[in-house]
Amino acid sequence: MSTTIDKSLKYQKTHEWARLDGSEIVVGISDHAQDALSDLVFVDLPTVGGKLAKGARFGTVESVKAASDVYMPVTGTIAAVNTELEKSPEIINKDPYNGGWIIRVKCDNPAELDTLLDAGAYEQYLREEEH
C-alpha cells in the first residue's frame, strides 16, 4: 500500500479522517482518497454555522478524474472551513492531514469519535477493499 495513514487519526470507511483539537474535531480526506481522486481542482465547502448529523454529506471534492462527496464523521456544527482550498484545492493532494483539512466541527457528542476506525482498522479495511 503506497498511501500514508496517520496513526493519530480516526477514519470512516468513506475515507474521511477526524482529529480532536481542543474542543473541535478537524476533518479532511485520507491520503488514500486524495491519491485515488488524483489532482484536485475544486472543493465545495459547507456554510459555517450549519448543523449536520454524523454520516450527512457536507461537501464535495472534485478532481480531473471524478467528484466525490465527503461525509460528517460526527454530529455537530460547522465551526470553520478551510477557505485556502477555494483557491488552492491541490493543498489536499500535497498535505491531506495538516494543511489540507476541510472543516472544523463543534461536536455534539465527542464519544462519536470512538465509533470511527483507528489507523489499524482503516489499513485493514483498505486491504480488504483492494480485493
KOLRO-323781 format. One record per atom (N, C-alpha, C, O, CB): x, y, z. Coordinates in steps of 0.2 Angstrom, whole numbers, plus 5000, padded with zeros to 4 digits. Glycine has a CB too. Example, Ala and Ser with C-alpha at 12.3 -4.5 7.8 and 13.67 -1.06 7.14 Angstrom:
506649725039/506249785039/506649845039/507149835042/505749785045/506449895035/506849955036/506450005039/506750065040/507049975029/
END
This chain:
500449945000/500050005000/500550065000/500950075004/499550005006/500350114995/500850164995/500650234998/500950274999/500950184987/499950235001/499750295004/499950295012/500050245015/498950295004/499950355014/500150365021/499550365025/499050395024/500550425022/499550335031/499050335036/499350365042/499750335045/498750265037/499050415044/499250455051/498950415056/498350405057/498950525051/499350385061/499150345066/498750375072/498450345076/499750305069/498850445072/498450485077/497750495075/497450525080/498850545079/497550485069/496850505067/496350445068/496550385068/496850525060/495750465067/495150415067/494950425059/494950475056/494650425072/494650365057/494450365050/493750335049/493450305053/494950325046/493450355043/492750325041/492950285035/493450295032/492250385040/492450235034/492550195028/492450235021/492650215016/492050135028/492150295022/492150345016/492750385015/492750425011/491450385017/493250375019/493950395018/494050475021/494450505019/494150395011/493550495026/493750555029/494150535035/494050485038/493050595031/494550585038/494850575044/494650625049/494350675047/495650585043/494750615055/494450665061/495050665066/495350615068/493850645064/495150725069/495650735074/495350785079/495150835077/496350755071/495350765086/495150805091/495650865092/496250845093/495050765097/495450925092/495950985093/495651025097/495251065095/496151015086/495751025104/495451065109/494751045109/494550985111/495451135107/494251085108/493551075109/493251055102/492651045101/493151125112/493651055097/493351045090/493650985087/494250955089/493551105086/493350955082/493550905078/493750935071/493350965068/493050845077/494350915069/494650935062/494550885058/494650825059/495450965063/494250895051/494050845047/494350855040/494450915038/493350835046/494650805037/494850805030/494750735026/494450695029/495650825030/495050735021/495050665017/495750635018/496250665018/494850675010/495750565018/496350525019/496850535013/496650555007/496250455020/497450515014/497950515009/497750465003/497850474997/498650495012/497450405005/497150365001/496650394996/496650384990/496850305004/496150434999/495650464995/495950514990/495750514984/495150495000/496350554992/496650604988/497050574982/497050594977/497050654992/497450514984/497850484979/497350454974/497550454968/498250424982/496850424976/496350394971/496050444967/495850434961/495750354975/495850504969/495550554966/496050584961/495850614955/495250604970/496650594963/497150624959/497150694960/496950724965/497150604951/497350734955/497450814955/496750844957/496350854952/497750834949/496650874963/496050904965/496050974961/496551014961/496050914972/495450994959/495351054956/494851104959/494751154957/495151044948/494351074963/493851104966/493651074973/493651014973/493251114962/493551114978/493251094984/492651134986/492651194986/493751094990/492051104987/491451134989/491351134996/491351074999/490751094985/491451194999/491451195007/490751215009/490351245006/491951245009/490551185015/489951205018/489951275021/490451305022/489751145024/489351295024/489251355027/489451355034/489151305038/488551385026/489851395037/489951395044/489351415048/488951455046/490551455046/489251375053/488651385057/488151325056/487651315059/488351445056/488251295050/487751235048/487851175053/488351165055/487851215041/487251145055/487251095059/487151025055/486651025052/486751095065/487550975056/487450915052/487550855056/487950855061/487950915046/487150805054/487250745058/487750695055/488050705050/486550705057/488050655060/488550605058/488350565052/487750545051/488750555064/488750565047/488550525040/488250575035/488150555029/488050475042/488050635037/487750685032/488350705027/488950715029/487450745035/488150725021/488650745016/488750825018/488250855019/488350745009/489350845018/489550915020/489850955014/489951015015/489950915026/490050915009/490350945003/490550894998/490450844998/490950985006/490950924993/491250884988/491950904986/492150964987/490750894981/492350854984/492950864982/492950844974/492750784973/493550834986/493250884970/493250864963/493950864960/494350904962/492850914959/494150814956/494750814953/494650804946/494150814943/495150744956/495250804942/495250794935/494850734933/494650724927/495950804932/494850684937/494550614936/493850604938/493450574935/495050564939/493650634944/493050624947/492850674952/493250714955/493050544950/492250664954/491950704960/491750654966/491550604964/491350754958/491850674972/491750634977/491450674983/491750724985/492350594980/490850644986/490550684992/490950664998/491350614998/489850654992/490950715003/491350705009/490750705014/490250745014/491850755010/490850665020/490350655025/490550665032/491150665033/490150585024/490150695036/490250705043/490450645047/490050595047/489650745046/491050645050/491250595054/490850595061/490850545065/491950585055/490650655063/490250665070/489650715068/489650745063/490750695075/489250715073/488650765073/488950825076/489250825081/488050735077/488750885073/488950945076/488851005071/488550995066/489750945078/489151065073/489051125070/489751145066/490251135069/488851185074/489651165060/490251185056/490551245060/490251305059/490151195049/491151245063/491451295066/491951345062/491951405062/491851275072/492251305057/492651345052/492751295046/492651235046/493351355055/492951335040/493051295034/493751325032/493951375033/492551305028/494151285028/494751295026/494751335019/494751305014/495251235025/494651405020/494551445014/495151445009/495051465003/494351515016/495751425011/496351415007/496151365001/496451374996/496951395011/495751315002/495551264997/495151294992/495151264986/495251215001/494851354993/494451384987/494951404981/494751394976/494051444990/495451424983/495951454978/496551394976/496851404971/496251514979/496651354981/497151304980/496951234983/497251214988/497751324984/496451204979/496251134982/496751084982/496751034985/495651114977/497351094978/497851044977/498251044984/498650994985/498351064972/498151084989/498451084996/498251014998/498650985002/498151135000/497650984997/497450925000/497850864997/498050825000/496650904998/498050874990/498550824987/499250824991/499550774991/498550834980/499450884992/500150894995/500150875002/500650845005/500350964994/499650895006/499650885013/498950875016/498650915020/499950955017/498750815015/498050795017/497850795024/497250805026/497850725014/498350785028/498250785036/498350845040/498250845045/498650725038/498650895036/498850955040/498551015036/497951035038/499550965041/498851045032/498651105028/498051085024/497651135022/499151125023/497851025022/497351005018/496650995022/496250965019/497450945014/496651015028/496051005032/495451035028/495551085025/496051025040/494851015029/494251045026/493851085030/493651135029/493850985022/493651055036/493151085041/493451075048/493751025049/492451065040/493151115052/493251105060/492451105062/492051145060/493651165063/492351055067/491651045069/491651055077/492051025080/491450975067/491151095079/490951085086/490551025087/489951025085/490651155089/490850975090/490550915091/489950905096/490150935102/491050855092/489350885095/488850875100/489050825105/488850825111/488250865096/489350765102/489550715107/490250685105/490250645100/488950655106/490750705108/491450685107/491450605107/491950585104/491850715111/491050575110/491150495111/490950465104/491150415103/490550475116/490650505099/490550485092/491250465089/491350425085/490150535088/491750495091/492450485088/492650415089/492950385085/492950535092/492450385095/492550315097/492250265092/492450205092/492350295104/491750285088/491450245083/491750235077/491650195072/490650265082/492350285076/492650285070/493250235070/493450205075/492950355068/493550215064/494050165064/494750195066/494850255065/494150145056/495150165070/495850185071/496250165065/496050135060/496050145078/496850195065/497350185059/497350115057/497350095051/497950215061/497450065062/497549995060/496949965057/496949925052/497649955067/496349985060/495749955057/495649985050/495349955045/495149975061/495850055049/495750085042/496250045037/496050035032/495850155043/496850035039/497350005035/497049935033/497049915027/497949995039/496749895038/496449835036/495849845031/495749805026/496149795043/495449895032/494849905028/495149915021/494849895016/494449965030/495649955020/495949975013/496249905010/496149895004/496550025014/496549865014/496749805011/496149755008/496249735003/497149765016/495649755012/495049715010/494749745004/494449715000/494549715016/494749815004/494349854998/494749834992/494449834986/494349925000/495449824992/495849814986/495649744983/495749734977/496549814988/495349704987/495249634984/494549624982/494349564980/495449584989/
END
